[in-house]
Structure formats: structure tokens, C-alpha cells
Amino acid sequence: MDLKELNWLIKEKYKTNINLNNFIKDFKKLQKNIPLDYVIGETDFLNCKINLKYKPLIPRVETIWYMEKETNFLKQYFKNKIEILDIFSGSGCMGIYANKILNSNITFSDIKNTFLKQIKLNCMINNIHNYTIIKSNIFKKINKQYNLILANPPYVPKKDLIQKSVLQYEPSIALFGKGKDGLGIISIFLKNLNSHLKNNGICILEFHPNQKEKIQDILDQSNFKYIFKKDQYLRDRYVLIFKK
Ligand SMILES: C[S@@+](CC[C@H](N)C(=O)[O-])C[C@H]1O[C@@H](n2cnc3c(N)ncnc32)[C@H](O)[C@@H]1O
């Protein structure tokens, strides 16, 4: 734990009103390397408040960065009301933000029950009342087609070096993709994407920088058009997939 974390904890959670007992409990959590956002209990995703009560993946700065970066493009591209699917939804952060900036109906899906509760809670906190939540293994229970699909699947390869506190406290179901290269879930997702994307629809798919070439191979065998993009650290990080 460093002093910066303590400062953030006080600023974000206690503000001017420190309850000493609770503060000591939180201090001990930080000493155990529990991630600060879990200790605070919420985080910010482009001005959407994202509660973390059920311990979904803590939204990553890369995801926040590219969602902000693509905002103007998405607003320009989708002028009419659209259907959005936030698949692999976790906290619901991507869909909640997209629904805020686009005239849309929003559907969330995840495989884990507690994250479905988390999404419901975050919709309430962000004043989203009209939404659908589907429990689904990738696309299995999803029958409709969407104009925009946001997908940040588990993709970390098994052998990737991961910070100890992430391994210890964040859900492994949210991190590791199946297979040695971590591409198991992404491959199934891409195989089934065409039937869930409307004509002229777009999918934004996040991946591990080492997976670009294999994803490109899969996309080259499809009829999709695509543009690979880098994150703020100039690492290959996401791809915009177009159904034309
Ligand atoms: C990397 S997290 C993404 C969370 C959130 N979208 C974000 O960007 O912070 C991946 C999510 O996929 C879910 N997941 C894992 N395997 C899945 C599967 N087979 N089908 C559907 N969801 C799955 C996990 O529960 C987790 O919430």
C-alpha cells in the first residue's frame, strides 16, 4: 500500500467524514493488497458511477480510454435509435456508458449470476430503467441481432504475468480466456458474431496485444471489414468489426 492509495480512499470514500472503525478496517484491506477500487466500493467510468459490490472485474484504463476515443465516431455513425449488446458485461460499465451517449435500447449479458445482480444495481445507480439482462454462455441464450456489440471477453493467456493482487482478488472467470493463447472464448465469439450483428452493425472487441495476428486470420476468413486499433500505451488492444 502506498500513501497515494490512502489519500484516494479518504478523498473518494470518506470525504470529510471519517468513521474511525471503518477506516481502520479499510486500511487493513489495503495492507492485504485488496484493490483500492474494491475497498472504495465503486469507480468512475467516463462519469458513470460503477459500483463494485459483487466484485466484477474493475474497469481497466485501456477500456475507458478507447470507449472515450470512439465516442464521437459512434455518435456520428449511429444517428437513429439502435440496439446495443454489452456481452461479457461484468459490471456493465461499457453498456451503461454507451447507452448514455447513444439513442439506444441496451441489453447486457454475462455468464455469472452475481454479475447479473451487479449490472442491475449499476443500471439503477445510473438511472437506466429500460434494459434487458440475459444470463448466457457467450451467445447461447442470445437470439436477437444488434447494431452495436461491445465485447471485452476474458482473453488473458494462462501464462501471462499478472499482478499478484489481481490474481488474488479479481475474478479469474473475467480474466483468462480458454486455451494456451487465451483465444478460446474469442474464437467462439467471432464464429457466432455474424448472426448477431445487424447489417451495417459494428462490434468493438478488446483483446491481448499478442492475439492480433490470430484474430486477423479469423477475420480474414469472414466477410467482415475491420480496423485494428492501439491503446494509449501503443499496444494493439481492440478491433472495430463492420458488417457491411
Ligand atoms: C474482462 S471481463 C469484462 C467486464 C466489463 N465488460 C469491463 O470491460 O470491465 C469479462 C466478463 O466475461 C464474463 N464471462 C466469462 N466467460 C464467459 C462466457 N463463457 N460467456 C459469457 N460471459 C463470460 C465474466 O464473468 C466477466 O464478467
The ligand as an SDF file (V2000), in Angstrom:
LIG
                    3D

 27 29  0  0  0  0  0  0  0  0999 V2000
  -12.9120   -8.9450  -18.9750 C   0  0  0  0  0  0  0  0  0  0  0  0
  -14.4450   -9.0300  -18.0930 S   0  0  0  0  0  0  0  0  0  0  0  0
  -15.2320   -7.6320  -18.8280 C   0  0  0  0  0  0  0  0  0  0  0  0
  -16.0800   -6.8180  -17.8900 C   0  0  0  0  0  0  0  0  0  0  0  0
  -16.5050   -5.4590  -18.4180 C   0  0  0  0  0  0  0  0  0  0  0  0
  -17.1290   -5.5540  -19.7210 N   0  0  0  0  0  0  0  0  0  0  0  0
  -15.3340   -4.4970  -18.4900 C   0  0  0  0  0  0  0  0  0  0  0  0
  -14.9430   -4.1020  -19.5910 O   0  0  0  0  0  0  0  0  0  0  0  0
  -14.8170   -4.1020  -17.4480 O   0  0  0  0  0  0  0  0  0  0  0  0
  -15.1760  -10.4440  -18.8840 C   0  0  0  0  0  0  0  0  0  0  0  0
  -16.5710  -10.8540  -18.3890 C   0  0  0  0  0  0  0  0  0  0  0  0
  -16.9640  -12.0060  -19.1670 O   0  0  0  0  0  0  0  0  0  0  0  0
  -17.6830  -12.9020  -18.3430 C   0  0  0  0  0  0  0  0  0  0  0  0
  -17.5660  -14.2560  -18.9380 N   0  0  0  0  0  0  0  0  0  0  0  0
  -16.5670  -15.1480  -18.7810 C   0  0  0  0  0  0  0  0  0  0  0  0
  -16.7900  -16.2520  -19.5220 N   0  0  0  0  0  0  0  0  0  0  0  0
  -17.9760  -16.0530  -20.1660 C   0  0  0  0  0  0  0  0  0  0  0  0
  -18.7540  -16.8350  -21.0670 C   0  0  0  0  0  0  0  0  0  0  0  0
  -18.3610  -18.0420  -21.4660 N   0  0  0  0  0  0  0  0  0  0  0  0
  -19.9170  -16.3130  -21.5280 N   0  0  0  0  0  0  0  0  0  0  0  0
  -20.3260  -15.0760  -21.1230 C   0  0  0  0  0  0  0  0  0  0  0  0
  -19.6450  -14.2980  -20.2570 N   0  0  0  0  0  0  0  0  0  0  0  0
  -18.4780  -14.7670  -19.7890 C   0  0  0  0  0  0  0  0  0  0  0  0
  -17.0520  -12.7760  -16.9720 C   0  0  0  0  0  0  0  0  0  0  0  0
  -17.9440  -13.1640  -15.9660 O   0  0  0  0  0  0  0  0  0  0  0  0
  -16.6660  -11.2810  -16.9350 C   0  0  0  0  0  0  0  0  0  0  0  0
  -17.6700  -10.5340  -16.2970 O   0  0  0  0  0  0  0  0  0  0  0  0
  1  2  1  0
  2  3  1  0
  2 10  1  0
  3  4  1  0
  4  5  1  0
  5  6  1  0
  5  7  1  0
  7  8  2  0
  7  9  1  0
 10 11  1  0
 11 12  1  0
 11 26  1  0
 12 13  1  0
 13 14  1  0
 13 24  1  0
 14 15  1  0
 14 23  1  0
 15 16  2  0
 16 17  1  0
 17 18  1  0
 17 23  2  0
 18 19  1  0
 18 20  2  0
 20 21  1  0
 21 22  2  0
 22 23  1  0
 24 25  1  0
 24 26  1  0
 26 27  1  0
M  CHG  2   2   1   9  -1
M  END
$$$$
